[in-house]
């Protein structure tokens, strides 16, 4: 005869190690200035034409695939100015596994005018945060 012991639900979800605790905590974090955020993205022009992505499958289907490129989430330290302003602002407050679609006007991208090929363009991004690391 097999005997079963009653197990409370709370026991099943209790972190077993410090690493588990950190993983649970990172899922609850909201991205803030200074955090290193890993994010998958698809960048499009209004009308739907993809101009960049961090995902291999999407790059292949859009005809943008480059075998020399590593397709991994982009790592961004928030608030350091390493990405366009609108992208940085969109990541603020997001949580791990959260998805968001944003429209970034030229003023928060590459400017209304200038020498950059993306100057004057409104950009659309689909974002999915995969990790947040707090310093």
N, CA, C and O atoms as CSV, one atom per row, in Angstrom:
chain,resi,resn,atom,element,x,y,z
A,1,UNK,N,N,0.836,-1.173,0.000
A,1,UNK,CA,C,0.000,0.000,0.000
A,1,UNK,C,C,0.887,1.245,0.000
A,1,UNK,O,O,1.839,1.346,0.775
A,2,UNK,N,N,0.562,2.180,-0.874
A,2,UNK,CA,C,1.305,3.424,-0.970
A,2,UNK,C,C,0.613,4.459,-0.103
A,2,UNK,O,O,-0.603,4.638,-0.173
A,3,UNK,N,N,1.402,5.136,0.711
A,3,UNK,CA,C,0.852,6.198,1.550
A,3,UNK,C,C,1.309,7.541,1.015
A,3,UNK,O,O,2.480,7.732,0.688
A,4,UNK,N,N,0.381,8.453,0.932
A,4,UNK,CA,C,0.685,9.799,0.455
A,4,UNK,C,C,0.639,10.769,1.618
A,4,UNK,O,O,-0.251,10.716,2.467
A,5,UNK,N,N,1.603,11.638,1.633
A,5,UNK,CA,C,1.651,12.673,2.641
A,5,UNK,C,C,1.059,13.953,2.078
A,5,UNK,O,O,1.350,14.319,0.939
A,6,UNK,N,N,0.254,14.623,2.838
A,6,UNK,CA,C,-0.323,15.895,2.387
A,6,UNK,C,C,0.789,16.933,2.289
A,6,UNK,O,O,1.595,17.081,3.207
A,7,UNK,N,N,0.825,17.644,1.174
A,7,UNK,CA,C,1.829,18.684,0.956
A,7,UNK,C,C,1.098,19.996,0.716
A,7,UNK,O,O,0.217,20.082,-0.140
A,8,UNK,N,N,1.466,20.994,1.465
A,8,UNK,CA,C,0.801,22.290,1.264
A,8,UNK,C,C,1.345,22.950,-0.005
A,8,UNK,O,O,2.499,22.740,-0.381
A,9,UNK,N,N,0.510,23.739,-0.650
A,9,UNK,CA,C,0.922,24.454,-1.854
A,9,UNK,C,C,2.081,25.397,-1.566
A,9,UNK,O,O,2.952,25.589,-2.415
A,10,UNK,N,N,2.096,25.978,-0.392
A,10,UNK,CA,C,3.152,26.911,-0.036
A,10,UNK,C,C,4.520,26.246,-0.105
A,10,UNK,O,O,5.495,26.882,-0.505
A,11,UNK,N,N,4.605,24.981,0.278
A,11,UNK,CA,C,5.865,24.244,0.253
A,11,UNK,C,C,6.376,24.086,-1.182
A,11,UNK,O,O,7.584,24.123,-1.414
A,12,UNK,N,N,5.474,23.912,-2.136
A,12,UNK,CA,C,5.872,23.694,-3.528
A,12,UNK,C,C,6.517,24.929,-4.147
A,12,UNK,O,O,7.358,24.803,-5.036
A,13,UNK,N,N,6.139,26.111,-3.695
A,13,UNK,CA,C,6.633,27.328,-4.302
A,13,UNK,C,C,7.695,28.034,-3.464
A,13,UNK,O,O,8.130,29.128,-3.822
A,14,UNK,N,N,8.109,27.445,-2.386
A,14,UNK,CA,C,9.127,28.039,-1.533
A,14,UNK,C,C,10.497,27.863,-2.189
A,14,UNK,O,O,10.833,26.757,-2.612
A,15,UNK,N,N,11.293,28.929,-2.283
A,15,UNK,CA,C,12.632,28.797,-2.864
A,15,UNK,C,C,13.460,27.790,-2.068
A,15,UNK,O,O,13.448,27.797,-0.837
A,16,UNK,N,N,14.177,26.929,-2.784
A,16,UNK,CA,C,14.977,25.899,-2.131
A,16,UNK,C,C,16.411,26.362,-1.879
A,16,UNK,O,O,17.078,25.849,-0.981
A,17,UNK,N,N,16.887,27.325,-2.663
A,17,UNK,CA,C,18.262,27.806,-2.526
A,17,UNK,C,C,18.292,29.321,-2.649
A,17,UNK,O,O,17.290,29.947,-2.995
A,18,UNK,N,N,19.453,29.905,-2.360
A,18,UNK,CA,C,19.634,31.353,-2.524
A,18,UNK,C,C,19.479,31.738,-3.997
A,18,UNK,O,O,18.948,32.803,-4.311
A,19,UNK,N,N,19.948,30.861,-4.903
A,19,UNK,CA,C,19.817,31.136,-6.329
A,19,UNK,C,C,18.351,31.213,-6.717
A,19,UNK,O,O,17.961,32.094,-7.483
A,20,UNK,N,N,17.527,30.295,-6.197
A,20,UNK,CA,C,16.090,30.332,-6.466
A,20,UNK,C,C,15.488,31.634,-5.944
A,20,UNK,O,O,14.644,32.240,-6.604
A,21,UNK,N,N,15.923,32.063,-4.761
A,21,UNK,CA,C,15.425,33.319,-4.190
A,21,UNK,C,C,15.763,34.487,-5.099
A,21,UNK,O,O,14.924,35.356,-5.333
A,22,UNK,N,N,17.012,34.513,-5.623
A,22,UNK,CA,C,17.425,35.596,-6.509
A,22,UNK,C,C,16.623,35.578,-7.801
A,22,UNK,O,O,16.267,36.635,-8.324
A,23,UNK,N,N,16.336,34.391,-8.320
A,23,UNK,CA,C,15.539,34.297,-9.552
A,23,UNK,C,C,14.136,34.845,-9.325
A,23,UNK,O,O,13.611,35.586,-10.157
A,24,UNK,N,N,13.533,34.480,-8.203
A,24,UNK,CA,C,12.196,34.969,-7.890
A,24,UNK,C,C,12.235,36.477,-7.723
A,24,UNK,O,O,11.360,37.181,-8.227
A,25,UNK,N,N,13.248,36.983,-7.015
A,25,UNK,CA,C,13.363,38.425,-6.813
A,25,UNK,C,C,13.553,39.145,-8.140
A,25,UNK,O,O,12.984,40.218,-8.343
A,26,UNK,N,N,14.358,38.565,-9.066
A,26,UNK,CA,C,14.587,39.245,-10.336
A,26,UNK,C,C,13.313,39.286,-11.175
A,26,UNK,O,O,13.141,40.206,-11.975
A,27,UNK,N,N,12.423,38.319,-11.013
A,27,UNK,CA,C,11.151,38.337,-11.731
A,27,UNK,C,C,10.250,39.457,-11.221
A,27,UNK,O,O,9.398,39.957,-11.955
A,28,UNK,N,N,10.441,39.846,-9.966
A,28,UNK,CA,C,9.611,40.885,-9.372
A,28,UNK,C,C,10.181,42.293,-9.559
A,28,UNK,O,O,9.471,43.280,-9.366
A,29,UNK,N,N,11.470,42.392,-9.938
A,29,UNK,CA,C,12.100,43.694,-10.111
A,29,UNK,C,C,11.461,44.473,-11.244
A,29,UNK,O,O,11.065,43.907,-12.263
A,30,UNK,N,N,11.368,45.775,-11.051
A,30,UNK,CA,C,10.997,46.675,-12.136
A,30,UNK,C,C,12.275,47.396,-12.543
A,30,UNK,O,O,12.981,47.939,-11.693
A,31,UNK,N,N,12.573,47.404,-13.830
A,31,UNK,CA,C,13.814,47.997,-14.328
A,31,UNK,C,C,13.892,49.472,-13.960
A,31,UNK,O,O,12.918,50.215,-14.083
A,32,UNK,N,N,15.073,49.879,-13.505
A,32,UNK,CA,C,15.305,51.272,-13.136
A,32,UNK,C,C,16.699,51.691,-13.580
A,32,UNK,O,O,17.516,50.861,-13.978
A,33,UNK,N,N,16.955,53.000,-13.505
A,33,UNK,CA,C,18.243,53.552,-13.917
A,33,UNK,C,C,19.388,52.805,-13.227
A,33,UNK,O,O,19.354,52.594,-12.015
A,34,UNK,N,N,20.396,52.409,-14.001
A,34,UNK,CA,C,21.555,51.696,-13.480
A,34,UNK,C,C,21.453,50.192,-13.620
A,34,UNK,O,O,22.471,49.503,-13.554
A,35,UNK,N,N,20.246,49.657,-13.812
A,35,UNK,CA,C,20.072,48.212,-13.997
A,35,UNK,C,C,20.592,47.801,-15.371
A,35,UNK,O,O,20.537,48.577,-16.325
A,36,UNK,N,N,21.098,46.570,-15.459
A,36,UNK,CA,C,21.430,45.975,-16.750
A,36,UNK,C,C,20.237,45.140,-17.164
A,36,UNK,O,O,19.899,44.154,-16.509
A,37,UNK,N,N,19.606,45.534,-18.247
A,37,UNK,CA,C,18.396,44.883,-18.734
A,37,UNK,C,C,18.730,44.129,-20.018
A,37,UNK,O,O,19.325,44.690,-20.937
A,38,UNK,N,N,18.348,42.866,-20.076
A,38,UNK,CA,C,18.468,42.083,-21.305
A,38,UNK,C,C,17.098,42.096,-21.966
A,38,UNK,O,O,16.084,41.809,-21.330
A,39,UNK,N,N,17.082,42.433,-23.259
A,39,UNK,CA,C,15.804,42.610,-23.944
A,39,UNK,C,C,15.878,42.090,-25.385
A,39,UNK,O,O,16.806,42.406,-26.129
A,40,UNK,N,N,14.885,41.292,-25.754
A,40,UNK,CA,C,14.690,40.923,-27.156
A,40,UNK,C,C,13.833,42.012,-27.767
A,40,UNK,O,O,12.935,42.545,-27.115
A,41,UNK,N,N,14.109,42.344,-29.022
A,41,UNK,CA,C,13.348,43.419,-29.662
A,41,UNK,C,C,13.154,43.150,-31.150
A,41,UNK,O,O,13.919,42.428,-31.789
A,42,UNK,N,N,12.107,43.759,-31.664
A,42,UNK,CA,C,11.874,43.840,-33.111
A,42,UNK,C,C,11.632,45.312,-33.395
A,42,UNK,O,O,10.718,45.913,-32.830
A,43,UNK,N,N,12.451,45.899,-34.273
A,43,UNK,CA,C,12.290,47.294,-34.660
A,43,UNK,C,C,11.649,47.381,-36.033
A,43,UNK,O,O,12.088,46.726,-36.978
A,44,UNK,N,N,10.593,48.206,-36.136
A,44,UNK,CA,C,9.862,48.360,-37.400
A,44,UNK,C,C,9.665,49.828,-37.707
A,44,UNK,O,O,9.676,50.685,-36.824
A,45,UNK,N,N,9.483,50.089,-39.003
A,45,UNK,CA,C,9.022,51.407,-39.435
A,45,UNK,C,C,7.496,51.374,-39.419
A,45,UNK,O,O,6.906,50.298,-39.509
A,46,UNK,N,N,6.845,52.542,-39.305
A,46,UNK,CA,C,5.390,52.548,-39.456
A,46,UNK,C,C,5.051,51.892,-40.802
A,46,UNK,O,O,5.681,52.190,-41.816
A,47,UNK,N,N,4.086,51.030,-40.804
A,47,UNK,CA,C,3.772,50.262,-42.005
A,47,UNK,C,C,4.221,48.817,-41.874
A,47,UNK,O,O,3.789,47.955,-42.639
A,48,UNK,N,N,5.103,48.547,-40.886
A,48,UNK,CA,C,5.440,47.168,-40.574
A,48,UNK,C,C,6.762,46.627,-41.069
A,48,UNK,O,O,7.120,45.507,-40.706
A,49,UNK,N,N,7.518,47.369,-41.890
A,49,UNK,CA,C,8.801,46.854,-42.387
A,49,UNK,C,C,9.816,46.788,-41.247
A,49,UNK,O,O,10.124,47.799,-40.615
A,50,UNK,N,N,10.334,45.574,-40.992
A,50,UNK,CA,C,11.320,45.367,-39.924
A,50,UNK,C,C,12.679,45.884,-40.394
A,50,UNK,O,O,13.122,45.582,-41.502
A,51,UNK,N,N,13.336,46.676,-39.526
A,51,UNK,CA,C,14.669,47.171,-39.852
A,51,UNK,C,C,15.749,46.533,-38.980
A,51,UNK,O,O,16.928,46.585,-39.332
A,52,UNK,N,N,15.369,45.931,-37.847
A,52,UNK,CA,C,16.353,45.286,-36.971
A,52,UNK,C,C,15.635,44.400,-35.970
A,52,UNK,O,O,14.481,44.652,-35.623
A,53,UNK,N,N,16.325,43.352,-35.502
A,53,UNK,CA,C,15.781,42.473,-34.480
A,53,UNK,C,C,16.917,41.729,-33.797
A,53,UNK,O,O,17.990,41.536,-34.368
A,54,UNK,N,N,16.659,41.318,-32.571
A,54,UNK,CA,C,17.627,40.518,-31.822
A,54,UNK,C,C,17.316,39.026,-31.939
A,54,UNK,O,O,17.999,38.196,-31.337
A,55,UNK,N,N,16.283,38.688,-32.716
A,55,UNK,CA,C,15.822,37.296,-32.793
A,55,UNK,C,C,16.088,36.709,-34.178
A,55,UNK,O,O,15.645,37.247,-35.192
A,56,UNK,N,N,16.806,35.614,-34.198
A,56,UNK,CA,C,17.224,34.980,-35.444
A,56,UNK,C,C,16.039,34.623,-36.350
A,56,UNK,O,O,16.057,34.917,-37.545
A,57,UNK,N,N,15.018,33.994,-35.779
A,57,UNK,CA,C,13.857,33.575,-36.567
A,57,UNK,C,C,13.197,34.771,-37.256
A,57,UNK,O,O,12.832,34.699,-38.429
A,58,UNK,N,N,13.051,35.869,-36.512
A,58,UNK,CA,C,12.440,37.074,-37.073
A,58,UNK,C,C,13.327,37.676,-38.166
A,58,UNK,O,O,12.828,38.151,-39.186
A,59,UNK,N,N,14.648,37.654,-37.945
A,59,UNK,CA,C,15.580,38.187,-38.940
A,59,UNK,C,C,15.482,37.396,-40.247
A,59,UNK,O,O,15.485,37.977,-41.332
A,60,UNK,N,N,15.397,36.073,-40.136
A,60,UNK,CA,C,15.289,35.230,-41.326
A,60,UNK,C,C,13.989,35.504,-42.070
A,60,UNK,O,O,13.992,35.635,-43.294
A,61,UNK,N,N,12.878,35.593,-41.344
A,61,UNK,CA,C,11.590,35.801,-42.015
A,61,UNK,C,C,11.489,37.205,-42.628
A,61,UNK,O,O,10.733,37.408,-43.578
A,62,UNK,N,N,12.245,38.172,-42.093
A,62,UNK,CA,C,12.222,39.535,-42.634
A,62,UNK,C,C,13.276,39.751,-43.716
A,62,UNK,O,O,13.344,40.826,-44.312
A,63,UNK,N,N,14.106,38.722,-43.976
A,63,UNK,CA,C,15.166,38.859,-44.976
A,63,UNK,C,C,16.342,39.677,-44.497
A,63,UNK,O,O,17.087,40.225,-45.310
A,64,UNK,N,N,16.526,39.772,-43.174
A,64,UNK,CA,C,17.621,40.557,-42.584
A,64,UNK,C,C,18.724,39.696,-41.981
A,64,UNK,O,O,19.684,40.223,-41.420
A,65,UNK,N,N,18.595,38.385,-42.090
A,65,UNK,CA,C,19.515,37.480,-41.393
A,65,UNK,C,C,20.963,37.726,-41.809
A,65,UNK,O,O,21.273,37.885,-42.990
A,66,UNK,N,N,21.838,37.753,-40.807
A,66,UNK,CA,C,23.278,37.918,-41.020
A,66,UNK,C,C,23.975,36.816,-40.227
A,66,UNK,O,O,23.936,36.831,-38.997
A,67,UNK,N,N,24.607,35.867,-40.902
A,67,UNK,CA,C,25.248,34.724,-40.248
A,67,UNK,C,C,26.371,35.153,-39.303
A,67,UNK,O,O,26.701,34.417,-38.374
A,68,UNK,N,N,26.959,36.322,-39.522
A,68,UNK,CA,C,28.061,36.790,-38.680
A,68,UNK,C,C,27.575,37.419,-37.372
A,68,UNK,O,O,28.378,37.707,-36.484
A,69,UNK,N,N,26.283,37.628,-37.256
A,69,UNK,CA,C,25.727,38.278,-36.067
A,69,UNK,C,C,25.278,37.245,-35.041
A,69,UNK,O,O,24.779,36.178,-35.398
A,70,UNK,N,N,25.459,37.570,-33.764
A,70,UNK,CA,C,24.906,36.757,-32.675
A,70,UNK,C,C,23.510,37.267,-32.371
A,70,UNK,O,O,23.319,38.450,-32.090
A,71,UNK,N,N,22.543,36.377,-32.429
A,71,UNK,CA,C,21.159,36.754,-32.118
A,71,UNK,C,C,20.866,36.373,-30.677
A,71,UNK,O,O,20.516,35.235,-30.368
A,72,UNK,N,N,21.021,37.361,-29.809
A,72,UNK,CA,C,20.789,37.214,-28.369
A,72,UNK,C,C,20.105,38.484,-27.889
A,72,UNK,O,O,20.102,39.493,-28.594
A,73,UNK,N,N,19.523,38.443,-26.690
A,73,UNK,CA,C,18.950,39.682,-26.150
A,73,UNK,C,C,20.020,40.775,-26.051
A,73,UNK,O,O,21.175,40.501,-25.725
A,74,UNK,N,N,19.619,41.998,-26.334
A,74,UNK,CA,C,20.486,43.151,-26.194
A,74,UNK,C,C,20.619,43.466,-24.707
A,74,UNK,O,O,19.624,43.472,-23.982
A,75,UNK,N,N,21.845,43.729,-24.248
A,75,UNK,CA,C,22.057,44.111,-22.850
A,75,UNK,C,C,22.238,45.624,-22.791
A,75,UNK,O,O,23.119,46.180,-23.446
A,76,UNK,N,N,21.396,46.280,-22.001
A,76,UNK,CA,C,21.385,47.736,-21.895
A,76,UNK,C,C,21.512,48.132,-20.432
A,76,UNK,O,O,20.761,47.645,-19.587
A,77,UNK,N,N,22.456,49.012,-20.131
A,77,UNK,CA,C,22.514,49.606,-18.792
A,77,UNK,C,C,21.666,50.865,-18.870
A,77,UNK,O,O,22.025,51.821,-19.557
A,78,UNK,N,N,20.539,50.864,-18.165
A,78,UNK,CA,C,19.580,51.958,-18.263
A,78,UNK,C,C,20.154,53.274,-17.750
A,78,UNK,O,O,20.832,53.330,-16.724
A,79,UNK,N,N,19.855,54.325,-18.502
A,79,UNK,CA,C,20.249,55.664,-18.084
A,79,UNK,C,C,21.651,56.067,-18.470
A,79,UNK,O,O,22.126,57.112,-18.027
A,80,UNK,N,N,22.341,55.265,-19.293
A,80,UNK,CA,C,23.716,55.598,-19.669
A,80,UNK,C,C,23.828,56.213,-21.062
A,80,UNK,O,O,24.919,56.608,-21.475
A,81,UNK,N,N,22.717,56.299,-21.787
A,81,UNK,CA,C,22.740,56.917,-23.107
A,81,UNK,C,C,23.332,56.053,-24.203
A,81,UNK,O,O,23.707,56.572,-25.255
A,82,UNK,N,N,23.426,54.749,-23.985
A,82,UNK,CA,C,24.010,53.844,-24.988
A,82,UNK,C,C,23.001,53.423,-26.061
A,82,UNK,O,O,23.386,52.895,-27.105
A,83,UNK,N,N,21.714,53.657,-25.804
A,83,UNK,CA,C,20.665,53.384,-26.791
A,83,UNK,C,C,19.852,54.663,-26.957
A,83,UNK,O,O,19.995,55.601,-26.172
A,84,UNK,N,N,19.003,54.700,-27.974
A,84,UNK,CA,C,18.200,55.905,-28.173
A,84,UNK,C,C,17.305,56.149,-26.956
A,84,UNK,O,O,16.895,55.212,-26.271
A,85,UNK,N,N,17.018,57.404,-26.707
A,85,UNK,CA,C,16.286,57.826,-25.513
A,85,UNK,C,C,14.945,57.098,-25.360
A,85,UNK,O,O,14.622,56.631,-24.268
A,86,UNK,N,N,14.170,56.999,-26.428
A,86,UNK,CA,C,12.853,56.367,-26.350
A,86,UNK,C,C,12.924,54.889,-25.998
A,86,UNK,O,O,12.039,54.369,-25.317
A,87,UNK,N,N,13.968,54.208,-26.456
A,87,UNK,CA,C,14.163,52.794,-26.145
A,87,UNK,C,C,14.465,52.642,-24.656
A,87,UNK,O,O,13.887,51.795,-23.974
A,88,UNK,N,N,15.375,53.473,-24.169
A,88,UNK,CA,C,15.757,53.477,-22.758
A,88,UNK,C,C,14.535,53.761,-21.875
A,88,UNK,O,O,14.304,53.056,-20.893
A,89,UNK,N,N,13.767,54.774,-22.219
A,89,UNK,CA,C,12.580,55.142,-21.440
A,89,UNK,C,C,11.533,54.033,-21.448
A,89,UNK,O,O,10.862,53.807,-20.441
A,90,UNK,N,N,11.389,53.344,-22.572
A,90,UNK,CA,C,10.394,52.269,-22.672
A,90,UNK,C,C,10.728,51.103,-21.744
A,90,UNK,O,O,9.828,50.432,-21.240
A,91,UNK,N,N,12.020,50.860,-21.516
A,91,UNK,CA,C,12.435,49.744,-20.654
A,91,UNK,C,C,12.244,50.052,-19.168
A,91,UNK,O,O,12.090,49.137,-18.358
A,92,UNK,N,N,12.253,51.330,-18.811
A,92,UNK,CA,C,12.089,51.718,-17.402
A,92,UNK,C,C,10.751,51.194,-16.871
A,92,UNK,O,O,9.701,51.421,-17.472
A,93,UNK,N,N,10.807,50.500,-15.751
A,93,UNK,CA,C,9.594,50.007,-15.106
A,93,UNK,C,C,9.127,48.644,-15.590
A,93,UNK,O,O,8.202,48.069,-15.017
A,94,UNK,N,N,9.756,48.117,-16.640
A,94,UNK,CA,C,9.347,46.797,-17.126
A,94,UNK,C,C,9.885,45.702,-16.207
A,94,UNK,O,O,10.876,45.898,-15.504
A,95,UNK,N,N,9.215,44.543,-16.224
A,95,UNK,CA,C,9.620,43.377,-15.443
A,95,UNK,C,C,10.073,42.272,-16.384
A,95,UNK,O,O,9.811,42.327,-17.585
A,96,UNK,N,N,10.754,41.268,-15.838
A,96,UNK,CA,C,11.178,40.106,-16.613
A,96,UNK,C,C,9.938,39.424,-17.196
A,96,UNK,O,O,8.929,39.254,-16.512
A,97,UNK,N,N,10.031,39.041,-18.454
A,97,UNK,CA,C,8.971,38.397,-19.249
A,97,UNK,C,C,7.861,39.346,-19.674
A,97,UNK,O,O,6.914,38.922,-20.336
A,98,UNK,N,N,7.956,40.612,-19.309
A,98,UNK,CA,C,6.956,41.574,-19.756
A,98,UNK,C,C,7.228,41.949,-21.213
A,98,UNK,O,O,8.379,42.077,-21.632
A,99,UNK,N,N,6.158,42.121,-21.967
A,99,UNK,CA,C,6.250,42.563,-23.356
A,99,UNK,C,C,5.571,43.907,-23.494
A,99,UNK,O,O,4.609,44.215,-22.790
A,100,UNK,N,N,6.095,44.708,-24.425
A,100,UNK,CA,C,5.538,46.042,-24.630
A,100,UNK,C,C,5.799,46.445,-26.074
A,100,UNK,O,O,6.842,46.123,-26.641
A,101,UNK,N,N,4.841,47.151,-26.660
A,101,UNK,CA,C,5.033,47.749,-27.980
A,101,UNK,C,C,5.036,49.254,-27.807
A,101,UNK,O,O,4.150,49.819,-27.165
A,102,UNK,N,N,6.042,49.903,-28.385
A,102,UNK,CA,C,6.174,51.349,-28.239
A,102,UNK,C,C,6.398,52.012,-29.593
A,102,UNK,O,O,6.962,51.417,-30.512
A,103,UNK,N,N,5.948,53.246,-29.692
A,103,UNK,CA,C,6.191,54.087,-30.862
A,103,UNK,C,C,7.110,55.209,-30.390
A,103,UNK,O,O,6.794,55.929,-29.443
A,104,UNK,N,N,8.247,55.345,-31.061
A,104,UNK,CA,C,9.246,56.337,-30.654
A,104,UNK,C,C,9.340,57.414,-31.731
A,104,UNK,O,O,9.718,57.125,-32.866
A,105,UNK,N,N,8.997,58.657,-31.379
A,105,UNK,CA,C,9.086,59.747,-32.357
A,105,UNK,C,C,10.550,60.097,-32.642
A,105,UNK,O,O,11.432,59.767,-31.848
A,106,UNK,N,N,10.810,60.761,-33.768
A,106,UNK,CA,C,12.188,61.103,-34.127
A,106,UNK,C,C,12.954,61.834,-33.022
A,106,UNK,O,O,14.155,61.623,-32.855
A,107,UNK,N,N,12.256,62.700,-32.264
A,107,UNK,CA,C,12.927,63.476,-31.201
A,107,UNK,C,C,13.525,62.576,-30.127
A,107,UNK,O,O,14.486,62.965,-29.465
A,108,UNK,N,N,12.971,61.380,-29.945
A,108,UNK,CA,C,13.488,60.460,-28.928
A,108,UNK,C,C,14.218,59.282,-29.570
A,108,UNK,O,O,14.521,58.283,-28.918
A,109,UNK,N,N,14.492,59.431,-30.876
A,109,UNK,CA,C,15.233,58.390,-31.593
A,109,UNK,C,C,16.534,59.012,-32.125
A,109,UNK,O,O,17.491,59.195,-31.373
A,110,UNK,N,N,16.560,59.332,-33.415
A,110,UNK,CA,C,17.780,59.862,-34.034
A,110,UNK,C,C,17.659,61.329,-34.448
A,110,UNK,O,O,18.490,61.839,-35.199
A,111,UNK,N,N,16.621,62.000,-33.952
A,111,UNK,CA,C,16.425,63.411,-34.236
A,111,UNK,C,C,15.575,63.650,-35.469
A,111,UNK,O,O,15.396,62.760,-36.300
A,112,UNK,N,N,15.048,64.876,-35.578
A,112,UNK,CA,C,14.202,65.261,-36.724
A,112,UNK,C,C,15.010,65.328,-38.014
A,112,UNK,O,O,14.517,64.985,-39.089
A,113,UNK,N,N,16.262,65.777,-37.891
A,113,UNK,CA,C,17.117,65.908,-39.076
A,113,UNK,C,C,18.552,65.605,-38.673
A,113,UNK,O,O,18.874,65.513,-37.489
A,114,UNK,N,N,19.396,65.453,-39.664
A,114,UNK,CA,C,20.797,65.159,-39.396
A,114,UNK,C,C,21.339,64.157,-40.397
A,114,UNK,O,O,20.681,63.820,-41.381
A,115,UNK,N,N,22.543,63.687,-40.132
A,115,UNK,CA,C,23.226,62.789,-41.061
A,115,UNK,C,C,22.902,61.320,-40.853
A,115,UNK,O,O,23.185,60.502,-41.728
A,116,UNK,N,N,22.323,60.969,-39.727
A,116,UNK,CA,C,22.016,59.555,-39.465
A,116,UNK,C,C,20.916,59.087,-40.424
A,116,UNK,O,O,19.940,59.808,-40.633
A,117,UNK,N,N,21.059,57.886,-41.013
A,117,UNK,CA,C,20.040,57.396,-41.952
A,117,UNK,C,C,18.645,57.248,-41.336
A,117,UNK,O,O,17.652,57.220,-42.063
A,118,UNK,N,N,18.561,57.154,-40.009
A,118,UNK,CA,C,17.262,57.001,-39.344
A,118,UNK,C,C,16.709,58.340,-38.850
A,118,UNK,O,O,15.629,58.383,-38.262
A,119,UNK,N,N,17.439,59.429,-39.085
A,119,UNK,CA,C,16.966,60.758,-38.670
A,119,UNK,C,C,15.644,61.065,-39.354
A,119,UNK,O,O,15.458,60.779,-40.537
A,120,UNK,N,N,14.725,61.653,-38.588
A,120,UNK,CA,C,13.417,62.029,-39.111
A,120,UNK,C,C,12.403,60.900,-39.144
A,120,UNK,O,O,11.266,61.102,-39.572
A,121,UNK,N,N,12.795,59.720,-38.699
A,121,UNK,CA,C,11.906,58.563,-38.767
A,121,UNK,C,C,11.283,58.241,-37.411
A,121,UNK,O,O,11.945,58.292,-36.374
A,122,UNK,N,N,10.002,57.912,-37.446
A,122,UNK,CA,C,9.308,57.367,-36.284
A,122,UNK,C,C,9.590,55.866,-36.283
A,122,UNK,O,O,9.511,55.214,-37.324
A,123,UNK,N,N,9.918,55.324,-35.116
A,123,UNK,CA,C,10.269,53.906,-35.008
A,123,UNK,C,C,9.298,53.196,-34.079
A,123,UNK,O,O,8.814,53.776,-33.107
A,124,UNK,N,N,9.019,51.940,-34.387
A,124,UNK,CA,C,8.171,51.105,-33.535
A,124,UNK,C,C,8.999,49.930,-33.045
A,124,UNK,O,O,9.749,49.326,-33.812
A,125,UNK,N,N,8.863,49.609,-31.768
A,125,UNK,CA,C,9.580,48.471,-31.204
A,125,UNK,C,C,8.638,47.570,-30.429
A,125,UNK,O,O,7.758,48.035,-29.705
A,126,UNK,N,N,8.838,46.283,-30.593
A,126,UNK,CA,C,8.209,45.290,-29.727
A,126,UNK,C,C,9.338,44.801,-28.829
A,126,UNK,O,O,10.369,44.336,-29.315
A,127,UNK,N,N,9.139,44.908,-27.514
A,127,UNK,CA,C,10.172,44.593,-26.523
A,127,UNK,C,C,9.722,43.446,-25.627
A,127,UNK,O,O,8.545,43.340,-25.281
A,128,UNK,N,N,10.679,42.581,-25.250
A,128,UNK,CA,C,10.419,41.561,-24.227
A,128,UNK,C,C,11.652,41.452,-23.347
A,128,UNK,O,O,12.715,41.026,-23.799
A,129,UNK,N,N,11.502,41.841,-22.082
A,129,UNK,CA,C,12.607,41.798,-21.122
A,129,UNK,C,C,12.857,40.343,-20.715
A,129,UNK,O,O,11.932,39.634,-20.318
A,130,UNK,N,N,14.109,39.909,-20.818
A,130,UNK,CA,C,14.459,38.532,-20.460
A,130,UNK,C,C,15.211,38.440,-19.138
A,130,UNK,O,O,15.234,37.381,-18.511
A,131,UNK,N,N,15.830,39.546,-18.708
A,131,UNK,CA,C,16.559,39.527,-17.436
A,131,UNK,C,C,16.800,40.962,-16.962
A,131,UNK,O,O,16.928,41.889,-17.762
A,132,UNK,N,N,16.855,41.112,-15.657
A,132,UNK,CA,C,17.225,42.394,-15.040
A,132,UNK,C,C,18.274,42.091,-13.981
A,132,UNK,O,O,18.067,41.255,-13.101
A,133,UNK,N,N,19.407,42.789,-14.082
A,133,UNK,CA,C,20.461,42.641,-13.068
A,133,UNK,C,C,20.693,43.990,-12.423
A,133,UNK,O,O,21.015,44.969,-13.096
A,134,UNK,N,N,20.528,44.031,-11.129
A,134,UNK,CA,C,20.693,45.266,-10.369
A,134,UNK,C,C,22.116,45.299,-9.821
A,134,UNK,O,O,22.610,44.295,-9.310
A,135,UNK,N,N,22.784,46.471,-9.930
A,135,UNK,CA,C,24.180,46.567,-9.430
A,135,UNK,C,C,24.261,46.434,-7.924
A,135,UNK,O,O,25.352,46.492,-7.357
